[in-house]
Amino acid sequence: MGLSASKFNTFTFFKLPSAWWSGVRVKHIDDNKTVVTVKHRWFNQNPFKSMFWAVQGMAAELSTGAMVINKIKESGAKISMLVANNKANFSKKATGKITFTCEDGYLIQEALDKTIATGEGQTFWMKSVGVNEAGVVVSTFNFEWTVRVKK
């Protein structure tokens, strides 16, 4: 396994400071699942007194991208990663503590193997679902990741 949850939180402080200051924190990461939380606060709210959509997006993206980072690190290859597209749906006001979970880590290895073998970029979609403290879905994000061996 690559970086731990605490190392990802240190990573966000230095490399993704807007996420860190907004309260985005990795709570769990393994090969197939990442859990990221963020709490609605004055600092990350919109004018409607709920969490700003972009803060939800940062938490959701980290729940997918953290596993991509770990798999690239484990591969030992020099591989770039980038979000090519994303889709989001907001189904309820995000207040309180929101937990984003992605369970699509199993999709990453095949794309990495193909880019290493062919040198061609590969894409795959990963989903992250955000739920409030009552377990109600507040938002769902889908990210299309692209990976490519660096030349």
Chimera marker file (.cmm) of the C-alpha trace (Angstrom):
<marker_set name="trace">
<marker id="1" x="0.000" y="0.000" z="0.000" r="1" g="1" b="0" radius="0.5"/>
<marker id="2" x="1.149" y="3.532" z="-0.735" r="1" g="1" b="0" radius="0.5"/>
<marker id="3" x="0.481" y="6.584" z="1.377" r="1" g="1" b="0" radius="0.5"/>
<marker id="4" x="-1.619" y="6.352" z="4.550" r="1" g="1" b="0" radius="0.5"/>
<marker id="5" x="-4.572" y="8.577" z="5.408" r="1" g="1" b="0" radius="0.5"/>
<marker id="6" x="-2.407" y="10.751" z="7.671" r="1" g="1" b="0" radius="0.5"/>
<marker id="7" x="0.257" y="11.150" z="4.956" r="1" g="1" b="0" radius="0.5"/>
<marker id="8" x="-2.446" y="12.206" z="2.487" r="1" g="1" b="0" radius="0.5"/>
<marker id="9" x="-3.627" y="14.836" z="4.954" r="1" g="1" b="0" radius="0.5"/>
<marker id="10" x="-0.057" y="16.174" z="5.159" r="1" g="1" b="0" radius="0.5"/>
<marker id="11" x="0.080" y="16.049" z="1.356" r="1" g="1" b="0" radius="0.5"/>
<marker id="12" x="-3.087" y="18.178" z="1.130" r="1" g="1" b="0" radius="0.5"/>
<marker id="13" x="-1.590" y="20.788" z="3.471" r="1" g="1" b="0" radius="0.5"/>
<marker id="14" x="1.416" y="21.285" z="1.183" r="1" g="1" b="0" radius="0.5"/>
<marker id="15" x="0.077" y="20.408" z="-2.290" r="1" g="1" b="0" radius="0.5"/>
<marker id="16" x="-3.679" y="21.124" z="-2.057" r="1" g="1" b="0" radius="0.5"/>
<marker id="17" x="-3.880" y="23.920" z="0.533" r="1" g="1" b="0" radius="0.5"/>
<marker id="18" x="-7.366" y="25.072" z="-0.486" r="1" g="1" b="0" radius="0.5"/>
<marker id="19" x="-8.688" y="21.567" z="0.248" r="1" g="1" b="0" radius="0.5"/>
<marker id="20" x="-6.850" y="21.417" z="3.573" r="1" g="1" b="0" radius="0.5"/>
<marker id="21" x="-8.044" y="24.859" z="4.725" r="1" g="1" b="0" radius="0.5"/>
<marker id="22" x="-11.602" y="23.939" z="3.659" r="1" g="1" b="0" radius="0.5"/>
<marker id="23" x="-11.475" y="20.960" z="6.041" r="1" g="1" b="0" radius="0.5"/>
<marker id="24" x="-11.100" y="18.097" z="3.549" r="1" g="1" b="0" radius="0.5"/>
<marker id="25" x="-9.544" y="15.081" z="5.324" r="1" g="1" b="0" radius="0.5"/>
<marker id="26" x="-8.796" y="11.501" z="4.269" r="1" g="1" b="0" radius="0.5"/>
<marker id="27" x="-10.165" y="9.111" z="6.902" r="1" g="1" b="0" radius="0.5"/>
<marker id="28" x="-9.478" y="5.740" z="5.246" r="1" g="1" b="0" radius="0.5"/>
<marker id="29" x="-7.638" y="4.465" z="2.204" r="1" g="1" b="0" radius="0.5"/>
<marker id="30" x="-6.876" y="1.004" z="0.874" r="1" g="1" b="0" radius="0.5"/>
<marker id="31" x="-6.525" y="-0.543" z="-2.590" r="1" g="1" b="0" radius="0.5"/>
<marker id="32" x="-10.237" y="-0.371" z="-3.409" r="1" g="1" b="0" radius="0.5"/>
<marker id="33" x="-11.842" y="2.262" z="-1.180" r="1" g="1" b="0" radius="0.5"/>
<marker id="34" x="-11.157" y="5.779" z="0.073" r="1" g="1" b="0" radius="0.5"/>
<marker id="35" x="-13.241" y="7.743" z="2.565" r="1" g="1" b="0" radius="0.5"/>
<marker id="36" x="-12.872" y="11.526" z="2.776" r="1" g="1" b="0" radius="0.5"/>
<marker id="37" x="-14.795" y="13.851" z="5.077" r="1" g="1" b="0" radius="0.5"/>
<marker id="38" x="-15.452" y="17.570" z="5.158" r="1" g="1" b="0" radius="0.5"/>
<marker id="39" x="-17.545" y="19.512" z="7.644" r="1" g="1" b="0" radius="0.5"/>
<marker id="40" x="-19.800" y="22.399" z="6.662" r="1" g="1" b="0" radius="0.5"/>
<marker id="41" x="-18.435" y="25.554" z="8.279" r="1" g="1" b="0" radius="0.5"/>
<marker id="42" x="-18.700" y="29.283" z="7.748" r="1" g="1" b="0" radius="0.5"/>
<marker id="43" x="-15.432" y="29.196" z="5.810" r="1" g="1" b="0" radius="0.5"/>
<marker id="44" x="-16.611" y="26.710" z="3.151" r="1" g="1" b="0" radius="0.5"/>
<marker id="45" x="-20.261" y="27.689" z="2.777" r="1" g="1" b="0" radius="0.5"/>
<marker id="46" x="-22.185" y="29.322" z="-0.035" r="1" g="1" b="0" radius="0.5"/>
<marker id="47" x="-24.686" y="32.205" z="0.392" r="1" g="1" b="0" radius="0.5"/>
<marker id="48" x="-27.448" y="29.627" z="1.021" r="1" g="1" b="0" radius="0.5"/>
<marker id="49" x="-25.769" y="28.375" z="4.223" r="1" g="1" b="0" radius="0.5"/>
<marker id="50" x="-24.774" y="25.001" z="2.849" r="1" g="1" b="0" radius="0.5"/>
<marker id="51" x="-21.425" y="23.678" z="1.680" r="1" g="1" b="0" radius="0.5"/>
<marker id="52" x="-20.100" y="25.281" z="-1.500" r="1" g="1" b="0" radius="0.5"/>
<marker id="53" x="-20.212" y="22.836" z="-4.431" r="1" g="1" b="0" radius="0.5"/>
<marker id="54" x="-16.479" y="23.235" z="-5.126" r="1" g="1" b="0" radius="0.5"/>
<marker id="55" x="-15.586" y="22.109" z="-1.600" r="1" g="1" b="0" radius="0.5"/>
<marker id="56" x="-17.668" y="18.993" z="-2.132" r="1" g="1" b="0" radius="0.5"/>
<marker id="57" x="-15.859" y="18.515" z="-5.438" r="1" g="1" b="0" radius="0.5"/>
<marker id="58" x="-12.436" y="18.732" z="-3.785" r="1" g="1" b="0" radius="0.5"/>
<marker id="59" x="-13.392" y="16.069" z="-1.247" r="1" g="1" b="0" radius="0.5"/>
<marker id="60" x="-14.957" y="13.834" z="-3.892" r="1" g="1" b="0" radius="0.5"/>
<marker id="61" x="-11.995" y="14.178" z="-6.261" r="1" g="1" b="0" radius="0.5"/>
<marker id="62" x="-9.526" y="13.347" z="-3.483" r="1" g="1" b="0" radius="0.5"/>
<marker id="63" x="-11.518" y="10.205" z="-2.657" r="1" g="1" b="0" radius="0.5"/>
<marker id="64" x="-10.861" y="8.986" z="-6.210" r="1" g="1" b="0" radius="0.5"/>
<marker id="65" x="-7.446" y="10.487" z="-6.910" r="1" g="1" b="0" radius="0.5"/>
<marker id="66" x="-5.799" y="9.288" z="-3.693" r="1" g="1" b="0" radius="0.5"/>
<marker id="67" x="-6.096" y="5.684" z="-4.880" r="1" g="1" b="0" radius="0.5"/>
<marker id="68" x="-4.743" y="6.628" z="-8.313" r="1" g="1" b="0" radius="0.5"/>
<marker id="69" x="-1.724" y="8.277" z="-6.666" r="1" g="1" b="0" radius="0.5"/>
<marker id="70" x="-1.094" y="5.181" z="-4.534" r="1" g="1" b="0" radius="0.5"/>
<marker id="71" x="-1.366" y="2.774" z="-7.474" r="1" g="1" b="0" radius="0.5"/>
<marker id="72" x="1.037" y="4.900" z="-9.553" r="1" g="1" b="0" radius="0.5"/>
<marker id="73" x="3.462" y="4.992" z="-6.621" r="1" g="1" b="0" radius="0.5"/>
<marker id="74" x="3.247" y="1.194" z="-6.242" r="1" g="1" b="0" radius="0.5"/>
<marker id="75" x="3.886" y="0.672" z="-9.974" r="1" g="1" b="0" radius="0.5"/>
<marker id="76" x="7.273" y="2.390" z="-9.790" r="1" g="1" b="0" radius="0.5"/>
<marker id="77" x="6.633" y="3.844" z="-13.264" r="1" g="1" b="0" radius="0.5"/>
<marker id="78" x="6.597" y="7.537" z="-14.124" r="1" g="1" b="0" radius="0.5"/>
<marker id="79" x="2.944" y="8.093" z="-14.933" r="1" g="1" b="0" radius="0.5"/>
<marker id="80" x="1.006" y="11.338" z="-15.167" r="1" g="1" b="0" radius="0.5"/>
<marker id="81" x="-2.600" y="11.608" z="-14.035" r="1" g="1" b="0" radius="0.5"/>
<marker id="82" x="-5.226" y="14.216" z="-14.782" r="1" g="1" b="0" radius="0.5"/>
<marker id="83" x="-8.980" y="14.629" z="-14.553" r="1" g="1" b="0" radius="0.5"/>
<marker id="84" x="-10.291" y="14.900" z="-18.126" r="1" g="1" b="0" radius="0.5"/>
<marker id="85" x="-14.001" y="15.263" z="-17.293" r="1" g="1" b="0" radius="0.5"/>
<marker id="86" x="-16.341" y="15.269" z="-14.364" r="1" g="1" b="0" radius="0.5"/>
<marker id="87" x="-20.071" y="15.110" z="-13.757" r="1" g="1" b="0" radius="0.5"/>
<marker id="88" x="-21.845" y="16.020" z="-10.561" r="1" g="1" b="0" radius="0.5"/>
<marker id="89" x="-25.338" y="15.773" z="-9.157" r="1" g="1" b="0" radius="0.5"/>
<marker id="90" x="-26.521" y="17.633" z="-6.068" r="1" g="1" b="0" radius="0.5"/>
<marker id="91" x="-29.566" y="16.068" z="-4.437" r="1" g="1" b="0" radius="0.5"/>
<marker id="92" x="-29.740" y="17.750" z="-1.009" r="1" g="1" b="0" radius="0.5"/>
<marker id="93" x="-28.242" y="20.735" z="0.792" r="1" g="1" b="0" radius="0.5"/>
<marker id="94" x="-24.863" y="19.751" z="2.225" r="1" g="1" b="0" radius="0.5"/>
<marker id="95" x="-24.744" y="20.704" z="5.904" r="1" g="1" b="0" radius="0.5"/>
<marker id="96" x="-22.968" y="19.086" z="8.826" r="1" g="1" b="0" radius="0.5"/>
<marker id="97" x="-20.272" y="16.490" z="8.202" r="1" g="1" b="0" radius="0.5"/>
<marker id="98" x="-20.258" y="15.083" z="4.668" r="1" g="1" b="0" radius="0.5"/>
<marker id="99" x="-18.522" y="11.781" z="3.950" r="1" g="1" b="0" radius="0.5"/>
<marker id="100" x="-17.396" y="10.991" z="0.396" r="1" g="1" b="0" radius="0.5"/>
<marker id="101" x="-16.710" y="7.354" z="-0.417" r="1" g="1" b="0" radius="0.5"/>
<marker id="102" x="-15.214" y="5.901" z="-3.573" r="1" g="1" b="0" radius="0.5"/>
<marker id="103" x="-15.078" y="2.122" z="-3.970" r="1" g="1" b="0" radius="0.5"/>
<marker id="104" x="-13.725" y="2.025" z="-7.530" r="1" g="1" b="0" radius="0.5"/>
<marker id="105" x="-10.056" y="1.357" z="-6.816" r="1" g="1" b="0" radius="0.5"/>
<marker id="106" x="-10.307" y="-1.908" z="-8.739" r="1" g="1" b="0" radius="0.5"/>
<marker id="107" x="-10.547" y="0.109" z="-11.994" r="1" g="1" b="0" radius="0.5"/>
<marker id="108" x="-7.092" y="1.674" z="-11.734" r="1" g="1" b="0" radius="0.5"/>
<marker id="109" x="-4.678" y="-1.237" z="-12.203" r="1" g="1" b="0" radius="0.5"/>
<marker id="110" x="-5.928" y="-2.254" z="-15.644" r="1" g="1" b="0" radius="0.5"/>
<marker id="111" x="-5.485" y="1.298" z="-16.963" r="1" g="1" b="0" radius="0.5"/>
<marker id="112" x="-1.988" y="1.543" z="-15.484" r="1" g="1" b="0" radius="0.5"/>
<marker id="113" x="-1.005" y="-1.844" z="-16.944" r="1" g="1" b="0" radius="0.5"/>
<marker id="114" x="-2.256" y="-0.792" z="-20.392" r="1" g="1" b="0" radius="0.5"/>
<marker id="115" x="-0.462" y="2.576" z="-20.393" r="1" g="1" b="0" radius="0.5"/>
<marker id="116" x="2.787" y="0.923" z="-19.263" r="1" g="1" b="0" radius="0.5"/>
<marker id="117" x="2.467" y="-1.782" z="-21.940" r="1" g="1" b="0" radius="0.5"/>
<marker id="118" x="1.428" y="0.477" z="-24.831" r="1" g="1" b="0" radius="0.5"/>
<marker id="119" x="2.660" y="3.958" z="-23.904" r="1" g="1" b="0" radius="0.5"/>
<marker id="120" x="-0.796" y="5.246" z="-24.826" r="1" g="1" b="0" radius="0.5"/>
<marker id="121" x="-3.024" y="7.220" z="-22.490" r="1" g="1" b="0" radius="0.5"/>
<marker id="122" x="-5.860" y="5.380" z="-20.783" r="1" g="1" b="0" radius="0.5"/>
<marker id="123" x="-9.064" y="6.721" z="-19.247" r="1" g="1" b="0" radius="0.5"/>
<marker id="124" x="-11.486" y="5.392" z="-16.663" r="1" g="1" b="0" radius="0.5"/>
<marker id="125" x="-14.397" y="6.806" z="-14.650" r="1" g="1" b="0" radius="0.5"/>
<marker id="126" x="-14.561" y="6.692" z="-10.853" r="1" g="1" b="0" radius="0.5"/>
<marker id="127" x="-17.586" y="7.588" z="-8.698" r="1" g="1" b="0" radius="0.5"/>
<marker id="128" x="-17.676" y="9.233" z="-5.287" r="1" g="1" b="0" radius="0.5"/>
<marker id="129" x="-20.871" y="9.516" z="-3.260" r="1" g="1" b="0" radius="0.5"/>
<marker id="130" x="-21.274" y="12.139" z="-0.530" r="1" g="1" b="0" radius="0.5"/>
<marker id="131" x="-23.643" y="11.447" z="2.352" r="1" g="1" b="0" radius="0.5"/>
<marker id="132" x="-24.604" y="13.549" z="5.357" r="1" g="1" b="0" radius="0.5"/>
<marker id="133" x="-24.590" y="12.393" z="8.967" r="1" g="1" b="0" radius="0.5"/>
<marker id="134" x="-28.070" y="10.877" z="8.522" r="1" g="1" b="0" radius="0.5"/>
<marker id="135" x="-26.776" y="8.750" z="5.628" r="1" g="1" b="0" radius="0.5"/>
<marker id="136" x="-28.694" y="10.756" z="3.011" r="1" g="1" b="0" radius="0.5"/>
<marker id="137" x="-26.930" y="11.272" z="-0.326" r="1" g="1" b="0" radius="0.5"/>
<marker id="138" x="-26.202" y="14.984" z="-0.853" r="1" g="1" b="0" radius="0.5"/>
<marker id="139" x="-24.049" y="14.742" z="-3.991" r="1" g="1" b="0" radius="0.5"/>
<marker id="140" x="-22.576" y="12.251" z="-6.415" r="1" g="1" b="0" radius="0.5"/>
<marker id="141" x="-19.460" y="12.987" z="-8.451" r="1" g="1" b="0" radius="0.5"/>
<marker id="142" x="-18.002" y="11.058" z="-11.373" r="1" g="1" b="0" radius="0.5"/>
<marker id="143" x="-14.445" y="11.774" z="-12.509" r="1" g="1" b="0" radius="0.5"/>
<marker id="144" x="-12.856" y="10.616" z="-15.741" r="1" g="1" b="0" radius="0.5"/>
<marker id="145" x="-9.199" y="10.052" z="-14.943" r="1" g="1" b="0" radius="0.5"/>
<marker id="146" x="-6.570" y="9.854" z="-17.650" r="1" g="1" b="0" radius="0.5"/>
<marker id="147" x="-3.208" y="8.186" z="-17.038" r="1" g="1" b="0" radius="0.5"/>
<marker id="148" x="-0.207" y="8.116" z="-19.345" r="1" g="1" b="0" radius="0.5"/>
<marker id="149" x="3.402" y="7.018" z="-19.088" r="1" g="1" b="0" radius="0.5"/>
<marker id="150" x="5.627" y="10.110" z="-19.011" r="1" g="1" b="0" radius="0.5"/>
<marker id="151" x="7.941" y="10.347" z="-22.014" r="1" g="1" b="0" radius="0.5"/>
<link id1="1" id2="2" r="1" g="1" b="0" radius="0.2"/>
<link id1="2" id2="3" r="1" g="1" b="0" radius="0.2"/>
<link id1="3" id2="4" r="1" g="1" b="0" radius="0.2"/>
<link id1="4" id2="5" r="1" g="1" b="0" radius="0.2"/>
<link id1="5" id2="6" r="1" g="1" b="0" radius="0.2"/>
<link id1="6" id2="7" r="1" g="1" b="0" radius="0.2"/>
<link id1="7" id2="8" r="1" g="1" b="0" radius="0.2"/>
<link id1="8" id2="9" r="1" g="1" b="0" radius="0.2"/>
<link id1="9" id2="10" r="1" g="1" b="0" radius="0.2"/>
<link id1="10" id2="11" r="1" g="1" b="0" radius="0.2"/>
<link id1="11" id2="12" r="1" g="1" b="0" radius="0.2"/>
<link id1="12" id2="13" r="1" g="1" b="0" radius="0.2"/>
<link id1="13" id2="14" r="1" g="1" b="0" radius="0.2"/>
<link id1="14" id2="15" r="1" g="1" b="0" radius="0.2"/>
<link id1="15" id2="16" r="1" g="1" b="0" radius="0.2"/>
<link id1="16" id2="17" r="1" g="1" b="0" radius="0.2"/>
<link id1="17" id2="18" r="1" g="1" b="0" radius="0.2"/>
<link id1="18" id2="19" r="1" g="1" b="0" radius="0.2"/>
<link id1="19" id2="20" r="1" g="1" b="0" radius="0.2"/>
<link id1="20" id2="21" r="1" g="1" b="0" radius="0.2"/>
<link id1="21" id2="22" r="1" g="1" b="0" radius="0.2"/>
<link id1="22" id2="23" r="1" g="1" b="0" radius="0.2"/>
<link id1="23" id2="24" r="1" g="1" b="0" radius="0.2"/>
<link id1="24" id2="25" r="1" g="1" b="0" radius="0.2"/>
<link id1="25" id2="26" r="1" g="1" b="0" radius="0.2"/>
<link id1="26" id2="27" r="1" g="1" b="0" radius="0.2"/>
<link id1="27" id2="28" r="1" g="1" b="0" radius="0.2"/>
<link id1="28" id2="29" r="1" g="1" b="0" radius="0.2"/>
<link id1="29" id2="30" r="1" g="1" b="0" radius="0.2"/>
<link id1="30" id2="31" r="1" g="1" b="0" radius="0.2"/>
<link id1="31" id2="32" r="1" g="1" b="0" radius="0.2"/>
<link id1="32" id2="33" r="1" g="1" b="0" radius="0.2"/>
<link id1="33" id2="34" r="1" g="1" b="0" radius="0.2"/>
<link id1="34" id2="35" r="1" g="1" b="0" radius="0.2"/>
<link id1="35" id2="36" r="1" g="1" b="0" radius="0.2"/>
<link id1="36" id2="37" r="1" g="1" b="0" radius="0.2"/>
<link id1="37" id2="38" r="1" g="1" b="0" radius="0.2"/>
<link id1="38" id2="39" r="1" g="1" b="0" radius="0.2"/>
<link id1="39" id2="40" r="1" g="1" b="0" radius="0.2"/>
<link id1="40" id2="41" r="1" g="1" b="0" radius="0.2"/>
<link id1="41" id2="42" r="1" g="1" b="0" radius="0.2"/>
<link id1="42" id2="43" r="1" g="1" b="0" radius="0.2"/>
<link id1="43" id2="44" r="1" g="1" b="0" radius="0.2"/>
<link id1="44" id2="45" r="1" g="1" b="0" radius="0.2"/>
<link id1="45" id2="46" r="1" g="1" b="0" radius="0.2"/>
<link id1="46" id2="47" r="1" g="1" b="0" radius="0.2"/>
<link id1="47" id2="48" r="1" g="1" b="0" radius="0.2"/>
<link id1="48" id2="49" r="1" g="1" b="0" radius="0.2"/>
<link id1="49" id2="50" r="1" g="1" b="0" radius="0.2"/>
<link id1="50" id2="51" r="1" g="1" b="0" radius="0.2"/>
<link id1="51" id2="52" r="1" g="1" b="0" radius="0.2"/>
<link id1="52" id2="53" r="1" g="1" b="0" radius="0.2"/>
<link id1="53" id2="54" r="1" g="1" b="0" radius="0.2"/>
<link id1="54" id2="55" r="1" g="1" b="0" radius="0.2"/>
<link id1="55" id2="56" r="1" g="1" b="0" radius="0.2"/>
<link id1="56" id2="57" r="1" g="1" b="0" radius="0.2"/>
<link id1="57" id2="58" r="1" g="1" b="0" radius="0.2"/>
<link id1="58" id2="59" r="1" g="1" b="0" radius="0.2"/>
<link id1="59" id2="60" r="1" g="1" b="0" radius="0.2"/>
<link id1="60" id2="61" r="1" g="1" b="0" radius="0.2"/>
<link id1="61" id2="62" r="1" g="1" b="0" radius="0.2"/>
<link id1="62" id2="63" r="1" g="1" b="0" radius="0.2"/>
<link id1="63" id2="64" r="1" g="1" b="0" radius="0.2"/>
<link id1="64" id2="65" r="1" g="1" b="0" radius="0.2"/>
<link id1="65" id2="66" r="1" g="1" b="0" radius="0.2"/>
<link id1="66" id2="67" r="1" g="1" b="0" radius="0.2"/>
<link id1="67" id2="68" r="1" g="1" b="0" radius="0.2"/>
<link id1="68" id2="69" r="1" g="1" b="0" radius="0.2"/>
<link id1="69" id2="70" r="1" g="1" b="0" radius="0.2"/>
<link id1="70" id2="71" r="1" g="1" b="0" radius="0.2"/>
<link id1="71" id2="72" r="1" g="1" b="0" radius="0.2"/>
<link id1="72" id2="73" r="1" g="1" b="0" radius="0.2"/>
<link id1="73" id2="74" r="1" g="1" b="0" radius="0.2"/>
<link id1="74" id2="75" r="1" g="1" b="0" radius="0.2"/>
<link id1="75" id2="76" r="1" g="1" b="0" radius="0.2"/>
<link id1="76" id2="77" r="1" g="1" b="0" radius="0.2"/>
<link id1="77" id2="78" r="1" g="1" b="0" radius="0.2"/>
<link id1="78" id2="79" r="1" g="1" b="0" radius="0.2"/>
<link id1="79" id2="80" r="1" g="1" b="0" radius="0.2"/>
<link id1="80" id2="81" r="1" g="1" b="0" radius="0.2"/>
<link id1="81" id2="82" r="1" g="1" b="0" radius="0.2"/>
<link id1="82" id2="83" r="1" g="1" b="0" radius="0.2"/>
<link id1="83" id2="84" r="1" g="1" b="0" radius="0.2"/>
<link id1="84" id2="85" r="1" g="1" b="0" radius="0.2"/>
<link id1="85" id2="86" r="1" g="1" b="0" radius="0.2"/>
<link id1="86" id2="87" r="1" g="1" b="0" radius="0.2"/>
<link id1="87" id2="88" r="1" g="1" b="0" radius="0.2"/>
<link id1="88" id2="89" r="1" g="1" b="0" radius="0.2"/>
<link id1="89" id2="90" r="1" g="1" b="0" radius="0.2"/>
<link id1="90" id2="91" r="1" g="1" b="0" radius="0.2"/>
<link id1="91" id2="92" r="1" g="1" b="0" radius="0.2"/>
<link id1="92" id2="93" r="1" g="1" b="0" radius="0.2"/>
<link id1="93" id2="94" r="1" g="1" b="0" radius="0.2"/>
<link id1="94" id2="95" r="1" g="1" b="0" radius="0.2"/>
<link id1="95" id2="96" r="1" g="1" b="0" radius="0.2"/>
<link id1="96" id2="97" r="1" g="1" b="0" radius="0.2"/>
<link id1="97" id2="98" r="1" g="1" b="0" radius="0.2"/>
<link id1="98" id2="99" r="1" g="1" b="0" radius="0.2"/>
<link id1="99" id2="100" r="1" g="1" b="0" radius="0.2"/>
<link id1="100" id2="101" r="1" g="1" b="0" radius="0.2"/>
<link id1="101" id2="102" r="1" g="1" b="0" radius="0.2"/>
<link id1="102" id2="103" r="1" g="1" b="0" radius="0.2"/>
<link id1="103" id2="104" r="1" g="1" b="0" radius="0.2"/>
<link id1="104" id2="105" r="1" g="1" b="0" radius="0.2"/>
<link id1="105" id2="106" r="1" g="1" b="0" radius="0.2"/>
<link id1="106" id2="107" r="1" g="1" b="0" radius="0.2"/>
<link id1="107" id2="108" r="1" g="1" b="0" radius="0.2"/>
<link id1="108" id2="109" r="1" g="1" b="0" radius="0.2"/>
<link id1="109" id2="110" r="1" g="1" b="0" radius="0.2"/>
<link id1="110" id2="111" r="1" g="1" b="0" radius="0.2"/>
<link id1="111" id2="112" r="1" g="1" b="0" radius="0.2"/>
<link id1="112" id2="113" r="1" g="1" b="0" radius="0.2"/>
<link id1="113" id2="114" r="1" g="1" b="0" radius="0.2"/>
<link id1="114" id2="115" r="1" g="1" b="0" radius="0.2"/>
<link id1="115" id2="116" r="1" g="1" b="0" radius="0.2"/>
<link id1="116" id2="117" r="1" g="1" b="0" radius="0.2"/>
<link id1="117" id2="118" r="1" g="1" b="0" radius="0.2"/>
<link id1="118" id2="119" r="1" g="1" b="0" radius="0.2"/>
<link id1="119" id2="120" r="1" g="1" b="0" radius="0.2"/>
<link id1="120" id2="121" r="1" g="1" b="0" radius="0.2"/>
<link id1="121" id2="122" r="1" g="1" b="0" radius="0.2"/>
<link id1="122" id2="123" r="1" g="1" b="0" radius="0.2"/>
<link id1="123" id2="124" r="1" g="1" b="0" radius="0.2"/>
<link id1="124" id2="125" r="1" g="1" b="0" radius="0.2"/>
<link id1="125" id2="126" r="1" g="1" b="0" radius="0.2"/>
<link id1="126" id2="127" r="1" g="1" b="0" radius="0.2"/>
<link id1="127" id2="128" r="1" g="1" b="0" radius="0.2"/>
<link id1="128" id2="129" r="1" g="1" b="0" radius="0.2"/>
<link id1="129" id2="130" r="1" g="1" b="0" radius="0.2"/>
<link id1="130" id2="131" r="1" g="1" b="0" radius="0.2"/>
<link id1="131" id2="132" r="1" g="1" b="0" radius="0.2"/>
<link id1="132" id2="133" r="1" g="1" b="0" radius="0.2"/>
<link id1="133" id2="134" r="1" g="1" b="0" radius="0.2"/>
<link id1="134" id2="135" r="1" g="1" b="0" radius="0.2"/>
<link id1="135" id2="136" r="1" g="1" b="0" radius="0.2"/>
<link id1="136" id2="137" r="1" g="1" b="0" radius="0.2"/>
<link id1="137" id2="138" r="1" g="1" b="0" radius="0.2"/>
<link id1="138" id2="139" r="1" g="1" b="0" radius="0.2"/>
<link id1="139" id2="140" r="1" g="1" b="0" radius="0.2"/>
<link id1="140" id2="141" r="1" g="1" b="0" radius="0.2"/>
<link id1="141" id2="142" r="1" g="1" b="0" radius="0.2"/>
<link id1="142" id2="143" r="1" g="1" b="0" radius="0.2"/>
<link id1="143" id2="144" r="1" g="1" b="0" radius="0.2"/>
<link id1="144" id2="145" r="1" g="1" b="0" radius="0.2"/>
<link id1="145" id2="146" r="1" g="1" b="0" radius="0.2"/>
<link id1="146" id2="147" r="1" g="1" b="0" radius="0.2"/>
<link id1="147" id2="148" r="1" g="1" b="0" radius="0.2"/>
<link id1="148" id2="149" r="1" g="1" b="0" radius="0.2"/>
<link id1="149" id2="150" r="1" g="1" b="0" radius="0.2"/>
<link id1="150" id2="151" r="1" g="1" b="0" radius="0.2"/>
</marker_set>
